[in-house]
């Protein structure tokens, strides 16, 4: 697949199943990700891989996050939260290691990490894998960050669910870029 085709055909997979990307495929995704633009060469990206056999444990982390937010959460709600970890055979947590007070503004550091996350999605697609980028309340939970080995200076940018696409993608209207573009005339 050429680069432009990859860019124009990437979408979020509706459903993912095994197999997950193997070590070589994941390595290629991560090698591509760290080529993202990085103003100041801060290399702010951090990646945490949750492999198939660790998803249930991560589901407990998600359920714990819900319990902290909603102490009266029902057993069914807690189970739905646990099940989020089973959406795909692999989850890649993408986080930003932020240097607050640095001459490079935090927004640019977050932009670099977001570009790295998008690059992972594109590299997954280029290799024939499906991917979905999710966030949600657990992404902003200090307890989840700590469980993942991330520090107070780290912010989760997304949970990238990776696997083999089952069926099609999430069908969203894709309006022409011209609707969002204008030429500045001074």
Protein Blocks (a to p, Z undefined) as FASTA:
>chain_A
ZZklmmmmgccdfbdcdddddfklmmmmmmmmmmpccehilopaccddddfklmmmmmmm
mmmmmmmmmmmbcfklmmmmmmmmmmpfbdcdddddddehiabdfklmmmmmmmmmmmmm
mmmmmnopacdddebjklmgmklmmmnopafkbccfbdcdddddehjddddddddfklmg
ccdeZZ
